[in-house]
Amino acid sequence: MSQLKILCLSLCFLVLGLSIFALIYLTNFKQSTNFVKLDTSRLTQVFSPIKILDNKGQLIEETCFINGKKQISIFSLQDYTINAFICTEDKRFYKHNGIDFVRIGGALLKNISTKSIKEGASTITQQLIKNVTGENEVTIQRKVEEIFRAINL
């Protein structure tokens, strides 16, 4: 057997082994008491707007800020803006249900080949969950919870 075939075969077994390990881990984790479901009511919380007045008390702007960021309605965006966001952040957005296993596999292979964590695999759904929950710690447990929450969402 050529070295290339041995390398490809080894890589396939590695990915298969990691997938089986991840499946067992995820199954056990979901059944544990550590698993926290996504509170979807936080996605629809209404924040009271901030009114900006001039020195005569006239309304200049009424807007909403969350965590220091100005909020706008998605309905005010042009289609090309939404499509550009999806293309940049999650090309397969319409092809998965919150978790992109193809992207996870690609990121895993890239990170293994570079021997570092160069690439993430979060979908837009996972990024939304991260922003809603405010959890930013880089741990396997947070990532697993994020995966289950994305599937739930």
Secondary structure, DSSP 4 states (H G I P E B T S, - for coil): --HHHHHHHHHHHHHHHHHHHHHHHHHHHHHSTT-----GGGGGPPPPPEEEE-TTS-EEEEEEEETTEEE--GGGS-HHHHHHHHHHH-TTGGGSSS--HHHHHHHHHHHHHHTS-------HHHHHHHHHH------HHHHHHHHHHHHH-
